[in-house]
Amino acid sequence: MAPRVQIIAYGNPLRSDDGLAWRVADTLGDKLSREEVEIVMLHQLGPELAESISRSECVIFIDAASGPGPPGEIRITELLPVRESSGAAQFCHAVSPPQVLALAAQLYGAHPHAFTATVVGDNFDHGEFLSEPVQAAIPALVARIDELARRFINHKGHEITRRKD
């Protein structure tokens, strides 16, 4: 049986704040059940993810954002159901979360609940250390993703409605 929630952490851990997602994924891996949650760490999203997310009830994409907003600002955004689009069929090496979702819908008829969890970064230069504001945001981001994932783990078959705000 496939995990109910898939967390996809992507970015480059050798580009300072771009490594945020991998650090968050490591922390979440210690908190969440491996039977209920699958955590994948990648450098970039690719079209091949469509198949794996098609088997999940919920997918959460974690990444560092280059703005706008103050460094360290956390954003959790629900991605609305995807309609077929001309961009979904264009295969390339790197795609966006909405494109992966469009592929999952187009190829597998899957429409998982989907969210992006981002933190506005401050430094994307070469390096393995996070900037102070991004490092400080990690505990709150982990808590919010943990809470979101547990909503889907604990609902045990009851419908979770999509937010419309």
JOUR-V651194 format. One record per backbone hydrogen bond with DSSP energy under -0.5 kcal/mol. NH is the residue of the N-H (numbers start at 1). CO is the residue of the C=O. E is the energy in kcal/mol with one decimal. If there is no record, write none. Layout:
nh=NH co=CO e=E
nh=NH co=CO e=E
//
This chain:
nh=4 co=36 e=-0.5
nh=5 co=36 e=-2.4
nh=6 co=58 e=-2.6
nh=7 co=38 e=-3.2
nh=8 co=6 e=-0.5
nh=8 co=60 e=-3.0
nh=9 co=7 e=-0.6
nh=9 co=40 e=-3.1
nh=10 co=8 e=-0.6
nh=10 co=62 e=-2.4
nh=11 co=42 e=-1.7
nh=13 co=11 e=-0.6
nh=15 co=12 e=-2.0
nh=16 co=127 e=-3.1
nh=17 co=123 e=-2.7
nh=18 co=15 e=-2.3
nh=19 co=16 e=-2.4
nh=20 co=17 e=-1.9
nh=23 co=19 e=-1.5
nh=24 co=20 e=-2.4
nh=25 co=21 e=-2.6
nh=26 co=22 e=-2.1
nh=27 co=23 e=-1.8
nh=28 co=24 e=-2.7
nh=29 co=25 e=-2.2
nh=30 co=26 e=-0.8
nh=30 co=27 e=-0.8
nh=31 co=27 e=-0.6
nh=31 co=28 e=-1.1
nh=32 co=28 e=-2.3
nh=36 co=33 e=-0.5
nh=37 co=33 e=-2.2
nh=38 co=5 e=-2.5
nh=40 co=7 e=-3.1
nh=40 co=38 e=-0.5
nh=42 co=9 e=-2.8
nh=42 co=40 e=-0.5
nh=47 co=92 e=-0.7
nh=49 co=46 e=-1.8
nh=50 co=47 e=-1.7
nh=51 co=48 e=-0.7
nh=52 co=48 e=-0.7
nh=53 co=49 e=-2.6
nh=54 co=50 e=-1.2
nh=55 co=52 e=-1.1
nh=56 co=53 e=-1.5
nh=57 co=4 e=-1.9
nh=58 co=4 e=-1.7
nh=59 co=113 e=-2.5
nh=60 co=6 e=-2.5
nh=61 co=115 e=-3.0
nh=62 co=8 e=-2.9
nh=62 co=60 e=-0.5
nh=63 co=117 e=-1.9
nh=65 co=119 e=-2.9
nh=72 co=120 e=-3.3
nh=73 co=70 e=-2.0
nh=75 co=118 e=-2.8
nh=77 co=75 e=-0.5
nh=77 co=116 e=-2.6
nh=79 co=114 e=-2.9
nh=80 co=78 e=-0.6
nh=88 co=85 e=-1.1
nh=89 co=85 e=-0.6
nh=89 co=86 e=-0.6
nh=90 co=87 e=-0.8
nh=91 co=89 e=-1.0
nh=95 co=45 e=-1.5
nh=100 co=96 e=-2.2
nh=101 co=97 e=-2.4
nh=102 co=98 e=-2.3
nh=103 co=99 e=-2.2
nh=104 co=100 e=-2.3
nh=105 co=101 e=-2.2
nh=106 co=102 e=-2.8
nh=107 co=103 e=-3.2
nh=108 co=104 e=-1.7
nh=109 co=105 e=-1.3
nh=110 co=104 e=-1.9
nh=113 co=57 e=-2.5
nh=114 co=79 e=-0.6
nh=115 co=59 e=-2.1
nh=116 co=77 e=-2.6
nh=117 co=61 e=-3.1
nh=118 co=75 e=-2.9
nh=119 co=63 e=-1.1
nh=120 co=73 e=-2.2
nh=121 co=65 e=-3.7
nh=127 co=14 e=-2.2
nh=135 co=131 e=-2.7
nh=136 co=132 e=-2.5
nh=137 co=133 e=-1.0
nh=138 co=134 e=-0.8
nh=138 co=135 e=-0.9
nh=141 co=137 e=-2.4
nh=142 co=138 e=-3.0
nh=143 co=139 e=-2.2
nh=144 co=140 e=-2.2
nh=145 co=141 e=-2.5
nh=146 co=142 e=-2.8
nh=147 co=143 e=-2.3
nh=148 co=144 e=-2.1
nh=149 co=145 e=-3.0
nh=150 co=146 e=-2.3
nh=151 co=147 e=-1.4
nh=152 co=148 e=-1.0
nh=152 co=149 e=-0.6
nh=153 co=149 e=-2.0
nh=154 co=150 e=-2.8
nh=155 co=151 e=-0.6
nh=156 co=153 e=-0.5
nh=158 co=155 e=-1.9
nh=161 co=159 e=-0.6
//
